[in-house]
Amino acid sequence: MNSDVLLSISDLYKAFGGVAATNQVTLDILDREVHAIIGPNGAGKTTLVSQLTGVLMPDSGQITFKGNDITYMPAHRRPHLGMARS
């Protein structure tokens, strides 16, 4: 992993019943970059943010934040690393 990568998402997958809300989402966000998550209703935006912040656990894939694997870290522990949701 590049040392400038702040957030790395690899093959993130979450389904509800037979519907994949996030399907193989892969993304690296570098330190000091700004990104927007856009899409139509039902595209999986809220599901993605919920997985990143620990509100929902992914079915598979990996989330790394500041070099720490936070994929299955409880939501209440993530703010200590500097990740929060409002």
N, CA, C and O atoms as a Maestro MAE file, in Angstrom:
{
 s_m_m2io_version
 :::
 2.0.0
}

f_m_ct {
 s_m_title
 :::
 protein
 m_atom[344] {
  # First column is atom index #
  i_m_mmod_type
  r_m_x_coord
  r_m_y_coord
  r_m_z_coord
  i_m_residue_number
  s_m_chain_name
  s_m_pdb_residue_name
  s_m_pdb_atom_name
  i_m_atomic_number
  :::
  1 25 0.839 -1.182 0.000 1 A "MET " " N  " 7
  2 3 0.000 0.000 0.000 1 A "MET " " CA " 6
  3 2 0.882 1.242 0.000 1 A "MET " " C  " 6
  4 15 1.845 1.315 0.763 1 A "MET " " O  " 8
  5 25 0.571 2.202 -0.831 2 A "ASN " " N  " 7
  6 3 1.257 3.479 -0.893 2 A "ASN " " CA " 6
  7 2 1.090 4.196 0.448 2 A "ASN " " C  " 6
  8 15 -0.003 4.206 1.013 2 A "ASN " " O  " 8
  9 25 2.173 4.797 0.959 3 A "SER " " N  " 7
  10 3 2.106 5.449 2.269 3 A "SER " " CA " 6
  11 2 1.197 6.677 2.267 3 A "SER " " C  " 6
  12 15 0.787 7.139 3.332 3 A "SER " " O  " 8
  13 25 0.875 7.214 1.085 4 A "ASP " " N  " 7
  14 3 -0.022 8.360 0.995 4 A "ASP " " CA " 6
  15 2 -1.495 7.957 0.970 4 A "ASP " " C  " 6
  16 15 -2.374 8.819 0.984 4 A "ASP " " O  " 8
  17 25 -1.771 6.644 0.934 5 A "VAL " " N  " 7
  18 3 -3.159 6.177 0.898 5 A "VAL " " CA " 6
  19 2 -3.752 6.289 2.302 5 A "VAL " " C  " 6
  20 15 -3.266 5.667 3.246 5 A "VAL " " O  " 8
  21 25 -4.797 7.083 2.422 6 A "LEU " " N  " 7
  22 3 -5.476 7.271 3.701 6 A "LEU " " CA " 6
  23 2 -6.544 6.204 3.913 6 A "LEU " " C  " 6
  24 15 -6.656 5.629 4.996 6 A "LEU " " O  " 8
  25 25 -7.326 5.946 2.868 7 A "LEU " " N  " 7
  26 3 -8.422 4.984 2.931 7 A "LEU " " CA " 6
  27 2 -8.337 4.067 1.724 7 A "LEU " " C  " 6
  28 15 -8.282 4.529 0.584 7 A "LEU " " O  " 8
  29 25 -8.325 2.774 1.979 8 A "SER " " N  " 7
  30 3 -8.282 1.791 0.900 8 A "SER " " CA " 6
  31 2 -9.463 0.840 1.052 8 A "SER " " C  " 6
  32 15 -9.664 0.238 2.106 8 A "SER " " O  " 8
  33 25 -10.231 0.719 -0.011 9 A "ILE " " N  " 7
  34 3 -11.383 -0.180 -0.042 9 A "ILE " " CA " 6
  35 2 -11.103 -1.212 -1.120 9 A "ILE " " C  " 6
  36 15 -10.769 -0.857 -2.251 9 A "ILE " " O  " 8
  37 25 -11.236 -2.479 -0.777 10 A "SER " " N  " 7
  38 3 -10.910 -3.538 -1.730 10 A "SER " " CA " 6
  39 2 -12.027 -4.573 -1.801 10 A "SER " " C  " 6
  40 15 -12.322 -5.250 -0.815 10 A "SER " " O  " 8
  41 25 -12.645 -4.690 -2.971 11 A "ASP " " N  " 7
  42 3 -13.667 -5.707 -3.254 11 A "ASP " " CA " 6
  43 2 -14.791 -5.735 -2.222 11 A "ASP " " C  " 6
  44 15 -15.250 -6.813 -1.843 11 A "ASP " " O  " 8
  45 25 -15.237 -4.577 -1.766 12 A "LEU " " N  " 7
  46 3 -16.282 -4.499 -0.749 12 A "LEU " " CA " 6
  47 2 -17.617 -4.972 -1.319 12 A "LEU " " C  " 6
  48 15 -18.038 -4.541 -2.393 12 A "LEU " " O  " 8
  49 25 -18.271 -5.862 -0.583 13 A "TYR " " N  " 7
  50 3 -19.526 -6.451 -1.042 13 A "TYR " " CA " 6
  51 2 -20.505 -6.524 0.120 13 A "TYR " " C  " 6
  52 15 -20.153 -6.961 1.216 13 A "TYR " " O  " 8
  53 25 -21.735 -6.091 -0.128 14 A "LYS " " N  " 7
  54 3 -22.816 -6.198 0.845 14 A "LYS " " CA " 6
  55 2 -24.107 -6.432 0.089 14 A "LYS " " C  " 6
  56 15 -24.438 -5.691 -0.836 14 A "LYS " " O  " 8
  57 25 -24.841 -7.472 0.486 15 A "ALA " " N  " 7
  58 3 -26.121 -7.783 -0.149 15 A "ALA " " CA " 6
  59 2 -27.220 -7.817 0.904 15 A "ALA " " C  " 6
  60 15 -26.992 -8.156 2.065 15 A "ALA " " O  " 8
  61 25 -28.400 -7.461 0.466 16 A "PHE " " N  " 7
  62 3 -29.603 -7.573 1.282 16 A "PHE " " CA " 6
  63 2 -30.527 -8.509 0.527 16 A "PHE " " C  " 6
  64 15 -31.076 -8.149 -0.514 16 A "PHE " " O  " 8
  65 25 -30.695 -9.713 1.057 17 A "GLY " " N  " 7
  66 3 -31.429 -10.736 0.318 17 A "GLY " " CA " 6
  67 2 -30.641 -11.069 -0.930 17 A "GLY " " C  " 6
  68 15 -29.460 -11.402 -0.836 17 A "GLY " " O  " 8
  69 25 -31.247 -10.990 -2.073 18 A "GLY " " N  " 7
  70 3 -30.553 -11.275 -3.318 18 A "GLY " " CA " 6
  71 2 -30.049 -10.037 -4.041 18 A "GLY " " C  " 6
  72 15 -29.582 -10.126 -5.176 18 A "GLY " " O  " 8
  73 25 -30.142 -8.874 -3.384 19 A "VAL " " N  " 7
  74 3 -29.766 -7.616 -4.038 19 A "VAL " " CA " 6
  75 2 -28.424 -7.121 -3.495 19 A "VAL " " C  " 6
  76 15 -28.288 -6.873 -2.297 19 A "VAL " " O  " 8
  77 25 -27.436 -6.979 -4.380 20 A "ALA " " N  " 7
  78 3 -26.122 -6.463 -3.986 20 A "ALA " " CA " 6
  79 2 -26.191 -4.940 -3.897 20 A "ALA " " C  " 6
  80 15 -26.435 -4.262 -4.895 20 A "ALA " " O  " 8
  81 25 -25.976 -4.411 -2.699 21 A "ALA " " N  " 7
  82 3 -25.977 -2.957 -2.507 21 A "ALA " " CA " 6
  83 2 -24.617 -2.365 -2.855 21 A "ALA " " C  " 6
  84 15 -24.540 -1.301 -3.469 21 A "ALA " " O  " 8
  85 25 -23.554 -3.046 -2.467 22 A "THR " " N  " 7
  86 3 -22.199 -2.713 -2.917 22 A "THR " " CA " 6
  87 2 -21.616 -3.995 -3.486 22 A "THR " " C  " 6
  88 15 -21.707 -5.057 -2.870 22 A "THR " " O  " 8
  89 25 -21.022 -3.890 -4.655 23 A "ASN " " N  " 7
  90 3 -20.545 -5.083 -5.360 23 A "ASN " " CA " 6
  91 2 -19.130 -4.838 -5.881 23 A "ASN " " C  " 6
  92 15 -18.938 -4.153 -6.886 23 A "ASN " " O  " 8
  93 25 -18.152 -5.399 -5.193 24 A "GLN " " N  " 7
  94 3 -16.735 -5.300 -5.560 24 A "GLN " " CA " 6
  95 2 -16.256 -3.855 -5.653 24 A "GLN " " C  " 6
  96 15 -15.548 -3.492 -6.593 24 A "GLN " " O  " 8
  97 25 -16.640 -3.033 -4.682 25 A "VAL " " N  " 7
  98 3 -16.184 -1.643 -4.646 25 A "VAL " " CA " 6
  99 2 -14.708 -1.630 -4.270 25 A "VAL " " C  " 6
  100 15 -14.321 -2.167 -3.232 25 A "VAL " " O  " 8
  101 25 -13.893 -1.022 -5.108 26 A "THR " " N  " 7
  102 3 -12.458 -0.900 -4.874 26 A "THR " " CA " 6
  103 2 -12.063 0.545 -5.124 26 A "THR " " C  " 6
  104 15 -12.383 1.117 -6.166 26 A "THR " " O  " 8
  105 25 -11.359 1.134 -4.149 27 A "LEU " " N  " 7
  106 3 -11.020 2.552 -4.237 27 A "LEU " " CA " 6
  107 2 -9.887 2.860 -3.269 27 A "LEU " " C  " 6
  108 15 -9.884 2.372 -2.139 27 A "LEU " " O  " 8
  109 25 -8.927 3.666 -3.703 28 A "ASP " " N  " 7
  110 3 -7.902 4.214 -2.819 28 A "ASP " " CA " 6
  111 2 -8.078 5.719 -2.779 28 A "ASP " " C  " 6
  112 15 -8.176 6.368 -3.820 28 A "ASP " " O  " 8
  113 25 -8.118 6.272 -1.577 29 A "ILE " " N  " 7
  114 3 -8.197 7.717 -1.402 29 A "ILE " " CA " 6
  115 2 -6.900 8.161 -0.739 29 A "ILE " " C  " 6
  116 15 -6.548 7.700 0.347 29 A "ILE " " O  " 8
  117 25 -6.202 9.061 -1.410 30 A "LEU " " N  " 7
  118 3 -4.934 9.561 -0.903 30 A "LEU " " CA " 6
  119 2 -5.159 10.655 0.126 30 A "LEU " " C  " 6
  120 15 -6.196 11.319 0.132 30 A "LEU " " O  " 8
  121 25 -4.171 10.833 0.997 31 A "ASP " " N  " 7
  122 3 -4.211 11.895 1.991 31 A "ASP " " CA " 6
  123 2 -4.409 13.242 1.293 31 A "ASP " " C  " 6
  124 15 -3.778 13.514 0.272 31 A "ASP " " O  " 8
  125 25 -5.275 14.073 1.840 32 A "ARG " " N  " 7
  126 3 -5.586 15.417 1.360 32 A "ARG " " CA " 6
  127 2 -6.433 15.449 0.091 32 A "ARG " " C  " 6
  128 15 -6.594 16.515 -0.503 32 A "ARG " " O  " 8
  129 25 -6.971 14.327 -0.334 33 A "GLU " " N  " 7
  130 3 -7.897 14.313 -1.469 33 A "GLU " " CA " 6
  131 2 -9.326 14.497 -0.976 33 A "GLU " " C  " 6
  132 15 -9.650 14.154 0.161 33 A "GLU " " O  " 8
  133 25 -10.162 15.032 -1.828 34 A "VAL " " N  " 7
  134 3 -11.585 15.188 -1.536 34 A "VAL " " CA " 6
  135 2 -12.357 14.431 -2.607 34 A "VAL " " C  " 6
  136 15 -12.088 14.582 -3.799 34 A "VAL " " O  " 8
  137 25 -13.312 13.619 -2.180 35 A "HIS " " N  " 7
  138 3 -14.134 12.839 -3.102 35 A "HIS " " CA " 6
  139 2 -15.603 13.026 -2.758 35 A "HIS " " C  " 6
  140 15 -15.943 13.408 -1.639 35 A "HIS " " O  " 8
  141 25 -16.459 12.758 -3.714 36 A "ALA " " N  " 7
  142 3 -17.907 12.775 -3.501 36 A "ALA " " CA " 6
  143 2 -18.466 11.433 -3.950 36 A "ALA " " C  " 6
  144 15 -18.009 10.854 -4.936 36 A "ALA " " O  " 8
  145 25 -19.450 10.951 -3.223 37 A "ILE " " N  " 7
  146 3 -20.150 9.723 -3.600 37 A "ILE " " CA " 6
  147 2 -21.501 10.161 -4.142 37 A "ILE " " C  " 6
  148 15 -22.337 10.681 -3.403 37 A "ILE " " O  " 8
  149 25 -21.710 9.949 -5.436 38 A "ILE " " N  " 7
  150 3 -22.957 10.378 -6.065 38 A "ILE " " CA " 6
  151 2 -23.594 9.207 -6.800 38 A "ILE " " C  " 6
  152 15 -22.910 8.267 -7.206 38 A "ILE " " O  " 8
  153 25 -24.888 9.273 -6.963 39 A "GLY " " N  " 7
  154 3 -25.607 8.243 -7.695 39 A "GLY " " CA " 6
  155 2 -27.090 8.343 -7.423 39 A "GLY " " C  " 6
  156 15 -27.511 9.074 -6.526 39 A "GLY " " O  " 8
  157 25 -27.886 7.616 -8.186 40 A "PRO " " N  " 7
  158 3 -29.337 7.661 -8.000 40 A "PRO " " CA " 6
  159 2 -29.760 6.951 -6.713 40 A "PRO " " C  " 6
  160 15 -28.971 6.248 -6.082 40 A "PRO " " O  " 8
  161 25 -31.019 7.151 -6.344 41 A "ASN " " N  " 7
  162 3 -31.578 6.437 -5.196 41 A "ASN " " CA " 6
  163 2 -31.378 4.944 -5.376 41 A "ASN " " C  " 6
  164 15 -31.584 4.406 -6.464 41 A "ASN " " O  " 8
  165 25 -30.975 4.279 -4.304 42 A "GLY " " N  " 7
  166 3 -30.810 2.830 -4.350 42 A "GLY " " CA " 6
  167 2 -29.501 2.358 -4.942 42 A "GLY " " C  " 6
  168 15 -29.323 1.160 -5.162 42 A "GLY " " O  " 8
  169 25 -28.574 3.278 -5.208 43 A "ALA " " N  " 7
  170 3 -27.302 2.903 -5.835 43 A "ALA " " CA " 6
  171 2 -26.299 2.313 -4.847 43 A "ALA " " C  " 6
  172 15 -25.316 1.703 -5.267 43 A "ALA " " O  " 8
  173 25 -26.526 2.484 -3.538 44 A "GLY " " N  " 7
  174 3 -25.627 1.922 -2.539 44 A "GLY " " CA " 6
  175 2 -24.757 2.940 -1.819 44 A "GLY " " C  " 6
  176 15 -23.830 2.559 -1.104 44 A "GLY " " O  " 8
  177 25 -25.037 4.225 -1.993 45 A "LYS " " N  " 7
  178 3 -24.234 5.270 -1.362 45 A "LYS " " CA " 6
  179 2 -24.271 5.173 0.161 45 A "LYS " " C  " 6
  180 15 -23.224 5.159 0.807 45 A "LYS " " O  " 8
  181 25 -25.449 5.107 0.727 46 A "THR " " N  " 7
  182 3 -25.591 5.023 2.177 46 A "THR " " CA " 6
  183 2 -25.022 3.717 2.696 46 A "THR " " C  " 6
  184 15 -24.405 3.697 3.761 46 A "THR " " O  " 8
  185 25 -25.214 2.630 1.972 47 A "THR " " N  " 7
  186 3 -24.654 1.340 2.375 47 A "THR " " CA " 6
  187 2 -23.135 1.409 2.409 47 A "THR " " C  " 6
  188 15 -22.515 0.883 3.334 47 A "THR " " O  " 8
  189 25 -22.527 2.048 1.419 48 A "LEU " " N  " 7
  190 3 -21.072 2.188 1.392 48 A "LEU " " CA " 6
  191 2 -20.579 2.979 2.603 48 A "LEU " " C  " 6
  192 15 -19.659 2.542 3.294 48 A "LEU " " O  " 8
  193 25 -21.180 4.134 2.861 49 A "VAL " " N  " 7
  194 3 -20.769 4.954 4.006 49 A "VAL " " CA " 6
  195 2 -21.016 4.204 5.314 49 A "VAL " " C  " 6
  196 15 -20.212 4.302 6.241 49 A "VAL " " O  " 8
  197 25 -22.100 3.467 5.397 50 A "SER " " N  " 7
  198 3 -22.393 2.683 6.600 50 A "SER " " CA " 6
  199 2 -21.347 1.600 6.832 50 A "SER " " C  " 6
  200 15 -21.008 1.304 7.978 50 A "SER " " O  " 8
  201 25 -20.839 1.016 5.775 51 A "GLN " " N  " 7
  202 3 -19.771 0.021 5.912 51 A "GLN " " CA " 6
  203 2 -18.458 0.692 6.321 51 A "GLN " " C  " 6
  204 15 -17.723 0.163 7.156 51 A "GLN " " O  " 8
  205 25 -18.167 1.838 5.743 52 A "LEU " " N  " 7
  206 3 -16.929 2.545 6.080 52 A "LEU " " CA " 6
  207 2 -16.904 2.971 7.540 52 A "LEU " " C  " 6
  208 15 -15.844 2.975 8.168 52 A "LEU " " O  " 8
  209 25 -18.064 3.331 8.086 53 A "THR " " N  " 7
  210 3 -18.129 3.832 9.458 53 A "THR " " CA " 6
  211 2 -18.503 2.762 10.480 53 A "THR " " C  " 6
  212 15 -18.605 3.061 11.670 53 A "THR " " O  " 8
  213 25 -18.709 1.526 10.040 54 A "GLY " " N  " 7
  214 3 -18.960 0.425 10.963 54 A "GLY " " CA " 6
  215 2 -20.402 0.230 11.360 54 A "GLY " " C  " 6
  216 15 -20.696 -0.621 12.199 54 A "GLY " " O  " 8
  217 25 -21.308 0.991 10.782 55 A "VAL " " N  " 7
  218 3 -22.733 0.811 11.080 55 A "VAL " " CA " 6
  219 2 -23.213 -0.514 10.497 55 A "VAL " " C  " 6
  220 15 -24.016 -1.213 11.115 55 A "VAL " " O  " 8
  221 25 -22.725 -0.858 9.311 56 A "LEU " " N  " 7
  222 3 -22.983 -2.154 8.674 56 A "LEU " " CA " 6
  223 2 -21.653 -2.861 8.443 56 A "LEU " " C  " 6
  224 15 -20.661 -2.221 8.096 56 A "LEU " " O  " 8
  225 25 -21.630 -4.163 8.632 57 A "MET " " N  " 7
  226 3 -20.439 -4.948 8.324 57 A "MET " " CA " 6
  227 2 -20.572 -5.510 6.909 57 A "MET " " C  " 6
  228 15 -21.644 -5.981 6.529 57 A "MET " " O  " 8
  229 25 -19.495 -5.465 6.131 58 A "PRO " " N  " 7
  230 3 -19.559 -6.017 4.776 58 A "PRO " " CA " 6
  231 2 -19.666 -7.537 4.806 58 A "PRO " " C  " 6
  232 15 -19.255 -8.182 5.770 58 A "PRO " " O  " 8
  233 25 -20.223 -8.096 3.739 59 A "ASP " " N  " 7
  234 3 -20.244 -9.552 3.599 59 A "ASP " " CA " 6
  235 2 -18.864 -10.061 3.213 59 A "ASP " " C  " 6
  236 15 -18.476 -11.166 3.593 59 A "ASP " " O  " 8
  237 25 -18.126 -9.260 2.460 60 A "SER " " N  " 7
  238 3 -16.744 -9.596 2.103 60 A "SER " " CA " 6
  239 2 -16.031 -8.327 1.673 60 A "SER " " C  " 6
  240 15 -16.656 -7.284 1.478 60 A "SER " " O  " 8
  241 25 -14.725 -8.427 1.527 61 A "GLY " " N  " 7
  242 3 -13.902 -7.293 1.144 61 A "GLY " " CA " 6
  243 2 -13.100 -6.786 2.320 61 A "GLY " " C  " 6
  244 15 -13.140 -7.356 3.410 61 A "GLY " " O  " 8
  245 25 -12.368 -5.703 2.088 62 A "GLN " " N  " 7
  246 3 -11.493 -5.159 3.128 62 A "GLN " " CA " 6
  247 2 -11.503 -3.635 3.089 62 A "GLN " " C  " 6
  248 15 -11.539 -3.018 2.025 62 A "GLN " " O  " 8
  249 25 -11.470 -3.044 4.294 63 A "ILE " " N  " 7
  250 3 -11.372 -1.595 4.452 63 A "ILE " " CA " 6
  251 2 -10.146 -1.322 5.316 63 A "ILE " " C  " 6
  252 15 -10.030 -1.839 6.427 63 A "ILE " " O  " 8
  253 25 -9.237 -0.507 4.797 64 A "THR " " N  " 7
  254 3 -8.041 -0.123 5.542 64 A "THR " " CA " 6
  255 2 -8.040 1.393 5.676 64 A "THR " " C  " 6
  256 15 -8.189 2.111 4.687 64 A "THR " " O  " 8
  257 25 -7.870 1.882 6.911 65 A "PHE " " N  " 7
  258 3 -7.848 3.318 7.181 65 A "PHE " " CA " 6
  259 2 -6.590 3.647 7.963 65 A "PHE " " C  " 6
  260 15 -6.369 3.103 9.044 65 A "PHE " " O  " 8
  261 25 -5.769 4.531 7.425 66 A "LYS " " N  " 7
  262 3 -4.492 4.909 8.043 66 A "LYS " " CA " 6
  263 2 -3.646 3.677 8.358 66 A "LYS " " C  " 6
  264 15 -2.982 3.623 9.394 66 A "LYS " " O  " 8
  265 25 -3.671 2.699 7.470 67 A "GLY " " N  " 7
  266 3 -2.865 1.496 7.633 67 A "GLY " " CA " 6
  267 2 -3.453 0.443 8.550 67 A "GLY " " C  " 6
  268 15 -2.844 -0.610 8.737 67 A "GLY " " O  " 8
  269 25 -4.622 0.694 9.130 68 A "ASN " " N  " 7
  270 3 -5.285 -0.251 10.038 68 A "ASN " " CA " 6
  271 2 -6.436 -0.943 9.325 68 A "ASN " " C  " 6
  272 15 -7.258 -0.289 8.683 68 A "ASN " " O  " 8
  273 25 -6.494 -2.264 9.438 69 A "ASP " " N  " 7
  274 3 -7.628 -3.006 8.885 69 A "ASP " " CA " 6
  275 2 -8.825 -2.765 9.799 69 A "ASP " " C  " 6
  276 15 -8.852 -3.235 10.936 69 A "ASP " " O  " 8
  277 25 -9.804 -2.037 9.301 70 A "ILE " " N  " 7
  278 3 -10.987 -1.703 10.112 70 A "ILE " " CA " 6
  279 2 -12.240 -2.411 9.602 70 A "ILE " " C  " 6
  280 15 -13.353 -2.064 9.997 70 A "ILE " " O  " 8
  281 25 -12.066 -3.394 8.735 71 A "THR " " N  " 7
  282 3 -13.198 -4.043 8.076 71 A "THR " " CA " 6
  283 2 -14.286 -4.455 9.059 71 A "THR " " C  " 6
  284 15 -15.466 -4.197 8.821 71 A "THR " " O  " 8
  285 25 -13.904 -5.087 10.152 72 A "TYR " " N  " 7
  286 3 -14.898 -5.568 11.117 72 A "TYR " " CA " 6
  287 2 -14.751 -4.888 12.478 72 A "TYR " " C  " 6
  288 15 -15.225 -5.404 13.490 72 A "TYR " " O  " 8
  289 25 -14.093 -3.726 12.496 73 A "MET " " N  " 7
  290 3 -13.949 -2.958 13.733 73 A "MET " " CA " 6
  291 2 -15.305 -2.344 14.089 73 A "MET " " C  " 6
  292 15 -15.970 -1.782 13.219 73 A "MET " " O  " 8
  293 25 -15.724 -2.442 15.350 74 A "PRO " " N  " 7
  294 3 -17.008 -1.854 15.750 74 A "PRO " " CA " 6
  295 2 -17.036 -0.340 15.508 74 A "PRO " " C  " 6
  296 15 -16.004 0.329 15.574 74 A "PRO " " O  " 8
  297 25 -18.208 0.175 15.234 75 A "ALA " " N  " 7
  298 3 -18.380 1.600 14.925 75 A "ALA " " CA " 6
  299 2 -17.863 2.501 16.043 75 A "ALA " " C  " 6
  300 15 -17.302 3.560 15.764 75 A "ALA " " O  " 8
  301 25 -18.040 2.103 17.295 76 A "HIS " " N  " 7
  302 3 -17.636 2.967 18.412 76 A "HIS " " CA " 6
  303 2 -16.119 3.105 18.544 76 A "HIS " " C  " 6
  304 15 -15.647 4.003 19.242 76 A "HIS " " O  " 8
  305 25 -15.349 2.237 17.890 77 A "ARG " " N  " 7
  306 3 -13.883 2.323 17.954 77 A "ARG " " CA " 6
  307 2 -13.287 3.147 16.817 77 A "ARG " " C  " 6
  308 15 -12.140 3.582 16.918 77 A "ARG " " O  " 8
  309 25 -14.019 3.369 15.760 78 A "ARG " " N  " 7
  310 3 -13.470 4.060 14.584 78 A "ARG " " CA " 6
  311 2 -13.181 5.544 14.805 78 A "ARG " " C  " 6
  312 15 -12.208 6.041 14.238 78 A "ARG " " O  " 8
  313 25 -13.966 6.283 15.594 79 A "PRO " " N  " 7
  314 3 -13.618 7.693 15.821 79 A "PRO " " CA " 6
  315 2 -12.242 7.889 16.459 79 A "PRO " " C  " 6
  316 15 -11.618 8.930 16.256 79 A "PRO " " O  " 8
  317 25 -11.764 6.918 17.217 80 A "HIS " " N  " 7
  318 3 -10.436 7.027 17.830 80 A "HIS " " CA " 6
  319 2 -9.336 7.076 16.776 80 A "HIS " " C  " 6
  320 15 -8.245 7.582 17.039 80 A "HIS " " O  " 8
  321 25 -9.620 6.550 15.579 81 A "LEU " " N  " 7
  322 3 -8.658 6.601 14.479 81 A "LEU " " CA " 6
  323 2 -8.819 7.869 13.645 81 A "LEU " " C  " 6
  324 15 -7.967 8.182 12.813 81 A "LEU " " O  " 8
  325 25 -9.912 8.595 13.868 82 A "GLY " " N  " 7
  326 3 -10.165 9.815 13.111 82 A "GLY " " CA " 6
  327 2 -11.249 9.670 12.065 82 A "GLY " " C  " 6
  328 15 -11.380 10.523 11.187 82 A "GLY " " O  " 8
  329 25 -12.036 8.595 12.144 83 A "MET " " N  " 7
  330 3 -13.134 8.400 11.191 83 A "MET " " CA " 6
  331 2 -14.459 8.586 11.924 83 A "MET " " C  " 6
  332 15 -14.724 7.927 12.930 83 A "MET " " O  " 8
  333 25 -15.279 9.485 11.411 84 A "ALA " " N  " 7
  334 3 -16.568 9.749 12.047 84 A "ALA " " CA " 6
  335 2 -17.627 9.984 10.988 84 A "ALA " " C  " 6
  336 15 -17.328 10.176 9.809 84 A "ALA " " O  " 8
  337 25 -18.850 9.964 11.430 85 A "ARG " " N  " 7
  338 3 -20.000 10.136 10.542 85 A "ARG " " CA " 6
  339 2 -20.970 11.091 11.217 85 A "ARG " " C  " 6
  340 15 -21.143 11.054 12.436 85 A "ARG " " O  " 8
  341 25 -21.602 11.945 10.422 86 A "SER " " N  " 7
  342 3 -22.594 12.852 11.016 86 A "SER " " CA " 6
  343 2 -23.927 12.674 10.332 86 A "SER " " C  " 6
  344 15 -24.897 13.345 10.684 86 A "SER " " O  " 8
  :::
 }
 m_bond[343] {
  # First column is bond index #
  i_m_from
  i_m_to
  i_m_order
  :::
  1 1 2 1
  2 2 3 1
  3 3 4 2
  4 3 5 1
  5 5 6 1
  6 6 7 1
  7 7 8 2
  8 7 9 1
  9 9 10 1
  10 10 11 1
  11 11 12 2
  12 11 13 1
  13 13 14 1
  14 14 15 1
  15 15 16 2
  16 15 17 1
  17 17 18 1
  18 18 19 1
  19 19 20 2
  20 19 21 1
  21 21 22 1
  22 22 23 1
  23 23 24 2
  24 23 25 1
  25 25 26 1
  26 26 27 1
  27 27 28 2
  28 27 29 1
  29 29 30 1
  30 30 31 1
  31 31 32 2
  32 31 33 1
  33 33 34 1
  34 34 35 1
  35 35 36 2
  36 35 37 1
  37 37 38 1
  38 38 39 1
  39 39 40 2
  40 39 41 1
  41 41 42 1
  42 42 43 1
  43 43 44 2
  44 43 45 1
  45 45 46 1
  46 46 47 1
  47 47 48 2
  48 47 49 1
  49 49 50 1
  50 50 51 1
  51 51 52 2
  52 51 53 1
  53 53 54 1
  54 54 55 1
  55 55 56 2
  56 55 57 1
  57 57 58 1
  58 58 59 1
  59 59 60 2
  60 59 61 1
  61 61 62 1
  62 62 63 1
  63 63 64 2
  64 63 65 1
  65 65 66 1
  66 66 67 1
  67 67 68 2
  68 67 69 1
  69 69 70 1
  70 70 71 1
  71 71 72 2
  72 71 73 1
  73 73 74 1
  74 74 75 1
  75 75 76 2
  76 75 77 1
  77 77 78 1
  78 78 79 1
  79 79 80 2
  80 79 81 1
  81 81 82 1
  82 82 83 1
  83 83 84 2
  84 83 85 1
  85 85 86 1
  86 86 87 1
  87 87 88 2
  88 87 89 1
  89 89 90 1
  90 90 91 1
  91 91 92 2
  92 91 93 1
  93 93 94 1
  94 94 95 1
  95 95 96 2
  96 95 97 1
  97 97 98 1
  98 98 99 1
  99 99 100 2
  100 99 101 1
  101 101 102 1
  102 102 103 1
  103 103 104 2
  104 103 105 1
  105 105 106 1
  106 106 107 1
  107 107 108 2
  108 107 109 1
  109 109 110 1
  110 110 111 1
  111 111 112 2
  112 111 113 1
  113 113 114 1
  114 114 115 1
  115 115 116 2
  116 115 117 1
  117 117 118 1
  118 118 119 1
  119 119 120 2
  120 119 121 1
  121 121 122 1
  122 122 123 1
  123 123 124 2
  124 123 125 1
  125 125 126 1
  126 126 127 1
  127 127 128 2
  128 127 129 1
  129 129 130 1
  130 130 131 1
  131 131 132 2
  132 131 133 1
  133 133 134 1
  134 134 135 1
  135 135 136 2
  136 135 137 1
  137 137 138 1
  138 138 139 1
  139 139 140 2
  140 139 141 1
  141 141 142 1
  142 142 143 1
  143 143 144 2
  144 143 145 1
  145 145 146 1
  146 146 147 1
  147 147 148 2
  148 147 149 1
  149 149 150 1
  150 150 151 1
  151 151 152 2
  152 151 153 1
  153 153 154 1
  154 154 155 1
  155 155 156 2
  156 155 157 1
  157 157 158 1
  158 158 159 1
  159 159 160 2
  160 159 161 1
  161 161 162 1
  162 162 163 1
  163 163 164 2
  164 163 165 1
  165 165 166 1
  166 166 167 1
  167 167 168 2
  168 167 169 1
  169 169 170 1
  170 170 171 1
  171 171 172 2
  172 171 173 1
  173 173 174 1
  174 174 175 1
  175 175 176 2
  176 175 177 1
  177 177 178 1
  178 178 179 1
  179 179 180 2
  180 179 181 1
  181 181 182 1
  182 182 183 1
  183 183 184 2
  184 183 185 1
  185 185 186 1
  186 186 187 1
  187 187 188 2
  188 187 189 1
  189 189 190 1
  190 190 191 1
  191 191 192 2
  192 191 193 1
  193 193 194 1
  194 194 195 1
  195 195 196 2
  196 195 197 1
  197 197 198 1
  198 198 199 1
  199 199 200 2
  200 199 201 1
  201 201 202 1
  202 202 203 1
  203 203 204 2
  204 203 205 1
  205 205 206 1
  206 206 207 1
  207 207 208 2
  208 207 209 1
  209 209 210 1
  210 210 211 1
  211 211 212 2
  212 211 213 1
  213 213 214 1
  214 214 215 1
  215 215 216 2
  216 215 217 1
  217 217 218 1
  218 218 219 1
  219 219 220 2
  220 219 221 1
  221 221 222 1
  222 222 223 1
  223 223 224 2
  224 223 225 1
  225 225 226 1
  226 226 227 1
  227 227 228 2
  228 227 229 1
  229 229 230 1
  230 230 231 1
  231 231 232 2
  232 231 233 1
  233 233 234 1
  234 234 235 1
  235 235 236 2
  236 235 237 1
  237 237 238 1
  238 238 239 1
  239 239 240 2
  240 239 241 1
  241 241 242 1
  242 242 243 1
  243 243 244 2
  244 243 245 1
  245 245 246 1
  246 246 247 1
  247 247 248 2
  248 247 249 1
  249 249 250 1
  250 250 251 1
  251 251 252 2
  252 251 253 1
  253 253 254 1
  254 254 255 1
  255 255 256 2
  256 255 257 1
  257 257 258 1
  258 258 259 1
  259 259 260 2
  260 259 261 1
  261 261 262 1
  262 262 263 1
  263 263 264 2
  264 263 265 1
  265 265 266 1
  266 266 267 1
  267 267 268 2
  268 267 269 1
  269 269 270 1
  270 270 271 1
  271 271 272 2
  272 271 273 1
  273 273 274 1
  274 274 275 1
  275 275 276 2
  276 275 277 1
  277 277 278 1
  278 278 279 1
  279 279 280 2
  280 279 281 1
  281 281 282 1
  282 282 283 1
  283 283 284 2
  284 283 285 1
  285 285 286 1
  286 286 287 1
  287 287 288 2
  288 287 289 1
  289 289 290 1
  290 290 291 1
  291 291 292 2
  292 291 293 1
  293 293 294 1
  294 294 295 1
  295 295 296 2
  296 295 297 1
  297 297 298 1
  298 298 299 1
  299 299 300 2
  300 299 301 1
  301 301 302 1
  302 302 303 1
  303 303 304 2
  304 303 305 1
  305 305 306 1
  306 306 307 1
  307 307 308 2
  308 307 309 1
  309 309 310 1
  310 310 311 1
  311 311 312 2
  312 311 313 1
  313 313 314 1
  314 314 315 1
  315 315 316 2
  316 315 317 1
  317 317 318 1
  318 318 319 1
  319 319 320 2
  320 319 321 1
  321 321 322 1
  322 322 323 1
  323 323 324 2
  324 323 325 1
  325 325 326 1
  326 326 327 1
  327 327 328 2
  328 327 329 1
  329 329 330 1
  330 330 331 1
  331 331 332 2
  332 331 333 1
  333 333 334 1
  334 334 335 1
  335 335 336 2
  336 335 337 1
  337 337 338 1
  338 338 339 1
  339 339 340 2
  340 339 341 1
  341 341 342 1
  342 342 343 1
  343 343 344 2
  :::
 }
}
